[in-house]
Amino acid sequence: MNRFIQALLTGIFITFILDFFLFLGILLNYINFHNIDLYYNILFADNQNGVIFFFLSVLLGFIVTYIKNYKISLITVGLLFFLSLLTLIESVGHYVGEAMFMKKNITLKDKKYSYTGDLYYEGRKEITFYDYNLKKIIKINKKDLDK
């Protein structure tokens, strides 16, 4: 039982570090690129997938703690760490941010207007949206939109 808890905590620690660099690259190369007013903590907390985080934590904890072949552990953790660090490269971080958050060519409607364009980021209270007609980025309150 003690070793199982050690494996779980080790996996959580490693996964947390991997996620930190993944979301840091997205913040620097996608969120800041589009001038979205968003703090790192909110980005990290709102977009964390609990199922994937738990699964990766258990898997990495098992690999690091229970597998006796250290080469496999080192290669697995090192490869995942390298992949998460790739988001710090501008083009990679922007691409990953687009894949996670951007929705292209959608239409949003409120009581007065209809907006057609690209959704850059959907936050807690507002949406950052590029309107094709206005040719600029606008912020729309979520509560004003028709559902």
C-alpha positions in Angstrom: 0.0 0.0 0.0 2.8 2.4 0.9 4.5 1.8 -2.5 1.2 2.4 -4.3 0.8 5.8 -2.6 4.4 6.6 -3.5 3.7 5.7 -7.2 0.6 7.9 -7.3 2.3 10.9 -5.7 5.3 10.5 -8.0 3.0 10.3 -11.0 1.0 13.4 -9.9 4.3 15.3 -9.4 5.6 14.4 -12.9 2.3 15.0 -14.6 2.0 18.4 -12.9 5.5 19.4 -14.2 4.6 18.3 -17.8 1.3 20.2 -17.7 3.0 23.3 -16.3 5.3 23.5 -19.4 2.5 22.6 -21.8 0.2 25.4 -20.6 3.1 27.8 -20.3 3.9 27.3 -24.0 0.3 27.8 -24.9 0.1 31.0 -22.7 3.2 32.5 -24.2 2.6 31.5 -27.9 -1.1 31.5 -28.3 -2.9 33.4 -25.5 -0.5 36.3 -25.4 -0.2 36.3 -29.3 -3.9 37.0 -29.5 -3.8 39.6 -26.6 -6.3 37.5 -24.6 -6.4 38.9 -21.0 -6.0 35.7 -19.1 -3.8 34.6 -16.2 -1.8 31.4 -16.2 -3.6 30.0 -13.2 -7.1 30.4 -14.8 -5.8 28.9 -18.1 -4.3 25.9 -16.2 -7.3 25.3 -13.9 -10.1 25.8 -16.4 -8.6 23.6 -19.1 -7.2 20.8 -17.0 -8.8 17.5 -17.9 -9.1 15.5 -14.7 -9.5 12.1 -16.4 -6.4 12.5 -18.5 -4.4 14.0 -15.6 -5.3 11.1 -13.3 -4.7 8.4 -16.0 -1.3 9.9 -16.8 -0.4 10.3 -13.1 -1.2 6.6 -12.5 0.7 5.5 -15.6 3.8 7.5 -15.0 3.8 6.7 -11.3 3.6 3.0 -12.2 6.4 3.2 -14.8 8.7 5.1 -12.5 8.0 3.2 -9.3 7.3 -0.4 -10.3 9.3 -1.0 -13.5 12.9 -2.0 -12.6 14.3 -1.1 -16.0 15.4 2.5 -15.4 16.0 3.1 -19.1 12.3 2.6 -19.9 11.4 5.0 -17.1 13.9 7.6 -18.2 13.0 7.4 -21.9 9.3 7.6 -21.2 9.5 10.6 -18.8 12.2 12.2 -20.9 10.2 11.9 -24.1 7.0 13.3 -22.5 9.1 16.2 -20.9 10.6 16.9 -24.3 7.2 17.0 -26.0 5.8 19.4 -23.4 8.8 21.6 -23.7 8.2 21.8 -27.5 5.2 24.2 -26.8 7.8 26.8 -25.8 8.7 27.0 -29.4 6.5 29.7 -30.9 5.1 27.8 -33.9 4.4 24.6 -31.9 2.8 26.4 -28.9 0.6 28.4 -31.3 -0.5 25.3 -33.1 -1.3 23.4 -29.9 -3.2 26.4 -28.6 -5.2 26.6 -31.9 -6.0 22.9 -31.7 -7.2 23.2 -28.1 -9.1 26.5 -28.2 -9.8 27.9 -31.7 -13.1 27.2 -33.5 -13.1 28.5 -37.1 -15.9 30.0 -39.0 -18.7 30.0 -36.4 -21.6 32.3 -35.9 -22.6 33.7 -32.5 -25.8 35.7 -31.9 -27.0 38.0 -29.2 -30.2 40.0 -29.1 -29.0 42.7 -31.5 -26.2 41.3 -33.6 -24.8 38.3 -35.3 -21.1 37.7 -35.3 -19.3 35.5 -37.8 -15.7 34.6 -37.4 -13.1 32.6 -35.4 -13.5 31.9 -31.7 -10.1 32.3 -30.2 -10.8 31.5 -26.6 -13.9 30.9 -24.5 -13.3 32.0 -21.0 -15.4 31.9 -17.8 -17.4 35.1 -18.5 -16.3 36.3 -22.0 -15.4 35.0 -25.4 -12.5 36.4 -27.4 -13.7 36.4 -31.0 -12.3 37.6 -34.4 -15.1 39.0 -36.4 -14.7 38.7 -40.2 -16.9 41.8 -40.9 -15.2 44.1 -38.4 -11.8 42.6 -39.1 -10.7 42.8 -35.5 -10.8 40.9 -32.3 -13.7 41.6 -30.0 -14.8 40.4 -26.6 -18.3 39.2 -26.1 -19.9 38.5 -22.7 -21.2 35.0 -22.5 -24.4 36.1 -20.7 -25.4 38.3 -23.6 -25.4 35.5 -26.2 -28.5 33.6 -27.2 -28.3 29.9 -26.4 
